[in-house]
């Protein structure tokens, strides 16, 4: 394996035996079967793990996909988590996570003592620390475990998973993390995974400015757009965004791998966690404003109906703010 965590390259028989025992005997609940969650839960089930899914809206595609992969599905949250040793959540914003984890009918009141709850959502470090303390009082363990790698990484089990929280529950859940990601790193105490994820979102957001402006300049100078990706991806200016999203921009494919509304939410969290001091991060503020302009316009330039741009468009739709699409 090529996981960048000190716990993932076990060569001793004792470690291998313990991991095999955990994989065979642990019951896993996966709550939130959206675009990312569906693919991640399916990978757990395909690996032969005992996975039970739950979704706030029953009947969506994730339910059928998980069942087809060999997993189970429960319509009730309490039924899904009742016997689970490890509970994964992949939801939306802070309120969504708090409702599912801490709400009246949520995990805190339904799961067994000692359960490990790992949340893949991006909610920021302060919210993660609050949930950690609340679950600790219920004798449960909370890990903030946001991911990066997009829908492609979720499908291919190549995600980067950044984990904050206590080390023992991290070790307990590691065998399952390894079925969903390639790079798994314990980053420190509660909130550390979220802090690193917000840094990641700055890299993604600001890098998208450079990708769009490179295409803008190429158009102005009469350079074939395909050369931007084909030649420059291998150079010092190359990036994941250029390699993966550049071709989508060329093909006017603005469908979301990572939805525009989620990036705007994450950038909101960046500034909320530094008390709104936008002057500290001028590039990030510019990216936020450009994404916001596309959302507010309804993404009309992409030929879609007005409204709903946050759901309908991916982050590569920043190109619409530059008005370069024919």
N, C-alpha and C positions, 0 to 999 in steps of 0.2 A: 504493500500500500504506500501511497505517497502523501499521506495526511501530514500537515505541518503542526502536529501536536505531539508532545512527548509521550502520550498514552496510546498512540495509534499504531506504532510499529512494534507490536509485541512478538518476541521470538521465544520467550520462555513458555514452557508447557503449562505452568500454573495459570499464566495470564490467558492463554488460548482456551484452556478448560473453563475458566470463569466466564469468558466472553461467550463461549458456546452455550454454557448453561443459561446465561442471561437471555441470549437470543431465543433459546428454545422455550424458556419458562416465563418470560416477562409478557405481561399483557399491556398492549399499547392502545391508547385512544388518540384519535386525530380529529380535532375540532376545527372546521373551516376548510371546505373543499372547493375553493375558488380556483383561479388559474394556476397559482403556485401550489396551493395546498393539495389540490387533486393529484398533481404529478408527484409530489413528495410522498403522499400517502400510498399511492400506487407503487412507488419504488420500495417502500417498506413491505407491502404485501407480496410483491414479486420476489423479494428476498426471503420469503417464507416466514416472516414474523407474524405474530398474532395481533392483527390490527382491526380495530373497530372505529368506524368513522361516524361523524355527526356533522350536520350543516344546519345553520339557522333557517334556511329555506330548503325544505325537503323536495326531492324530485328533480334536482338539477343534475347536470351531466356528471359531476364528481361522484355522486352516489353510484351510478351504474358503472363507472370506470373502476371504482374501488372493488365493487362486487365481482366484476369480471377478472380482476387481478388476484382474487382469492381472499379479499378482506371481507369484513362484515359491516353492517350499517345499522344504527339505531336512530329512531325518530326522536327519542328523548335524550337530552344531555345527561341527566342523572344516570340513565341506563348505560350510556356509553362509557362513563368514567367510573362507575361504581367499583369495579374490581381492578381498575387499571393501575399498573405500577408506574408507568410513564405516560404523561398526557401532553401532547403537542397541540398548540393552538396557532392558527395562521389566520388572522383576522384583518381589521382595518385600522381604525384610529384608537386613541386612548379609551374613549367611552365604550367602544365595542369590546376591547379586551377586558376592561374592568367589569362590564356586565356579565361576560361569559365566565370570568374567573371568580369574581367577588360578589356577583349579583345574588338575589334571593334564591334562585334555583341554579346557581352556578357551581363551579368546581369546588370552591371552599366548603360548601355545605353538602356536597355529594360524594367527593372522592375520599379514599381511605387515608388514614394517617400514614406518613412516610412516603406518600406519592411524590414523584418528581414532576413538576409542571414546567415545561419549556415553551416559551412563546417566541414564534418566528416573526411576529409583527414588528413594525418600526413605531415605537411609542416614546422614545427619548428616555434618558437616564433617570430623571426624577420620577416619572410614572413607574418605571421598572422597580426602583427602590421601594416605592410605596407598596406595590404588590408583593414584593419579597417579604417585607415586614408583616404584612397582613396574613400571608400564608404561613410564615414562620410561627405566628401566634396560633395557627391551626395545626401545627406540627406537620406541615408540608414544606417541600423545597421548591423554590422558584428560580429558574434560569432565564435570563433574557438572552435570546439566541437569534438575533436578526440575521438575515442572509443577503448575499449579493450574488449575481450571476444570471438573473432574469429567468424568463420562462424556459430558455434553452438549457440553462443550468439545472433548473428544477426537473425537466424531463430526463436529462442525461445523468442526473445524480452527481453533478460536478460543482455544486454550489460552494461558496465560501460561507462558513457558519461561524459567527463571532459570539462567543458565549461569556456572559457575566454571571457571577454567583459563586456559591461554595464549590470547592473542588470535588468533594465526595459525590454529590448528586451528578456532577458533570461526568465523572468516571462511570457512574451507574448508567447514564444515558448514552455514553459514547458509542456503543455498538450500534445503536439505532441512528445516531447522527451520521455514522460512516456509511449508511445505506442511502443517504440523501445528499451527501456532499463530498468534495474532494479535499478541501482545506478546512479543517476544524481546529479552532484555536480557543483555548481557555484564556480570556483576556484579563481576568482579575475579578474583584468583588462585584456585587450586584450593581448594575448600571453600566459596567464597562463595555459589554457587548453593544449596548445602545449608543454609547458615546462614540465607539469606533464606527458604527454604522452611519452616524450623522456625518462623520469625517468622510466616509465613502461617498455619501450622497453629494457632498460638496465637490468631490473629484468628478463624479458623473455629471453633475449639473454644469459646472464651469467648463468641463471638457466639451460639452455639447455646443457651447458658444464657439469654441475654436473649430469644431467640425463644420458647423453651419457657415462660419465666416470664410473657411477655406473654400467651400463650395461657391460662396458668393463671389470671392475673388476670382476663382476659376472661370465663372460665367462672365465676369467683367473683362477678363483678359483673353477670352476665347479658347480656354484650355478644356479638353475633353474631361468631363467629370469623372469618368471611369479611371483616369490616371491618378486622381486623388486617392482612391482606394487601392488600386493595383500597384502603384509605385510607392506612395508615401506610407502605407501601412507598415512596411518593413523598415522604415527609417526611424529617426529620433522623434518624429512627430506622430508616430503610430500610437494607437490606443485601441482598447476593446470597443469603444463607441465607433471609431472610424471603421474598424474591420467588420463589425456586426450591424451597425445602424447606417453606415455610409451607403451600402448597396440598397437599403430600403429607401433612403432619401432619393437616390438616383431613379429608382423605380416608382417613386411617388407612393410607396407603401408606408402609410403612417399608422397602421393598425398597432395596437399596443402589445409589446412584450412586457413593458412596464408602463402602466397607464399614467398619463399626464397628471391626473388628479392625485395619484399617490406621490409623485415627485413634489407637487406643490404642498401636500400635507407634510412631507419630510422636511422641506425647506422651512415651512412654518415652525416645525419643531426645533430646527437649528436655532432660529432666532429667539424662540421662546426660552430655550435653555441657556441663552446668554443675555437674558433680560432685554431683548429687543435691540441690542446694540449693533445695528446694521453697519455702522461705520467701521466695525472691526473686520467685516467681510464684504468689501465692495463688489468683488467679482460674483460672490454668491447672491448678493442683492440683485445684480444685473441679470443673472440667470433666472432668479425668481420672477423678476419683472417681465422678462421675455416669455417665460412659460405662462405667466398670468395673462399677458396680452393675447396669446393664442386662445386660452380658455375663454376669456371674456368676449372674443370675437366669434365664439362658437365654432372656431376652426372652419369658417365659411370658405376659405380659399382652397380647402381640400376637396371641395365639391359635395360635401355632406350637408345634411340639413343643419340648420342653426341649432345651437344648444347641444348639451350632452358631450361637448368636446373632451371633457376630463375623462370620461369613460371610453370614448370612441378612439382617441388618439394616444399614441405613445410619445415618449420624450423626444424622439426624432422629429416630431411635429414642430419643434422650435423653429425649423426652417421656414415655417409659414410667417413667422414674425419678420423675416428678411425679404419676403415677397419675391422669391426667386423661382418658384414653380410656374411652369407655363400653364 
